[in-house]
Amino acid sequence: MKYVDLYMIHWPNERIPLSETMKALERLYKEGKTRYIGVSNFGPRLIEEAQSHLSTTEIVANQVEYGLHDMSIEADTLPYCERNGITVTAYSPLGQGRIAMELKAKTKRSEILYELAKKYSKSPIQVALNWVIWRENVITIPKASKISHVEENAGGCGWRLSPEDYERLSRAWR
Ligand SMILES: NC(=O)c1ccc[n+]([C@@H]2O[C@H](COP(=O)([O-])OP(=O)(O)OC[C@H]3O[C@@H](n4cnc5c(N)ncnc54)[C@H](OP(=O)(O)O)[C@@H]3O)[C@@H](O)[C@H]2O)c1
């Protein structure tokens, strides 16, 4: 059978009742056309509302912007997802290129990325990506058109910053 693994709503849309969209997604789920349902750019209130329109399955993922450059989801969306077993898919984890620009400019906070890169034998970008996926329920989707970037980014996982280094980076970039 052909199916989509995860079908997500890209953005909340005020012109279309959420109940209608969720019922349509649930129908696809029941027909076996999608295995999982997710949302994107949803805060806790909207996730709850979306979930209330589903009776046979649960929202498994929320795709939101997250990275050293933007930690705003830590206020409520991230803890809400953590509590409810929802995977956070962090988009724009490199700030759409801004982190690489800071590294080039050698800003004060980017110096820590260089320092940790040396300590872990990784690149500063790999350290920045490892920071993003440090929490259990967070995965990330960096975009790269250069093959060398794709390869470098793949090395952002498979290892782990220590809790102390994770906190140090968080404090410096907050
Ligand atoms: N759900 C949503 O509403 C939403 C919104 C925005 C984005 N997204 C998704 O999020 C994904 C990524 O986000 P994004 O493109 O916004 O931002 P991003 O991944 O934070 O940044 C992409 C930029 O970083 C550069 N880059 C990537 N790897 C690098 C490396 N190792 N060293 C130096 N520079 C590197 C890329 O350059 P090169 O291209 O030259 O390699 C590109 O300019 C995409 O799949 C996008 O579709 C989703």
The ligand as a Gaussian input file, in Angstrom:
#p B3LYP/6-31G(d) Opt

LIG

0 1
 N        7.401000      24.725000       8.695000
 C        7.728000      25.944000       8.357000
 O        6.954000      26.886000       8.468000
 C        9.119000      26.232000       7.854000
 C        9.565000      27.548000       7.747000
 C       10.882000      27.787000       7.294000
 C       11.703000      26.704000       6.942000
 N       11.220000      25.434000       7.038000
 C       12.068000      24.297000       6.639000
 O       13.234000      24.236000       7.447000
 C       14.309000      23.701000       6.710000
 C       15.577000      24.504000       6.911000
 O       15.367000      25.809000       7.195000
 P       15.974000      27.089000       6.474000
 O       16.375000      26.838000       5.088000
 O       14.945000      28.129000       6.724000
 O       17.232000      27.462000       7.374000
 P       18.554000      26.771000       7.933000
 O       18.569000      25.313000       7.728000
 O       18.694000      27.318000       9.311000
 O       19.680000      27.493000       7.069000
 C       19.913000      27.202000       5.719000
 C       21.118000      28.050000       5.310000
 O       22.252000      27.643000       6.067000
 C       23.292000      27.283000       5.174000
 N       23.989000      26.116000       5.700000
 C       23.508000      24.866000       5.846000
 N       24.454000      24.054000       6.332000
 C       25.564000      24.807000       6.482000
 C       26.868000      24.525000       6.920000
 N       27.221000      23.298000       7.328000
 N       27.780000      25.533000       6.958000
 C       27.445000      26.783000       6.566000
 N       26.203000      27.109000       6.126000
 C       25.280000      26.126000       6.083000
 C       22.630000      26.956000       3.852000
 O       23.561000      27.169000       2.815000
 P       23.627000      26.261000       1.466000
 O       22.217000      26.174000       0.957000
 O       24.560000      27.045000       0.606000
 O       24.172000      24.893000       1.782000
 C       21.465000      27.925000       3.867000
 O       21.899000      29.194000       3.418000
 C       13.859000      23.627000       5.266000
 O       13.598000      22.287000       4.986000
 C       12.582000      24.439000       5.229000
 O       11.645000      23.942000       4.312000
 C        9.966000      25.191000       7.505000

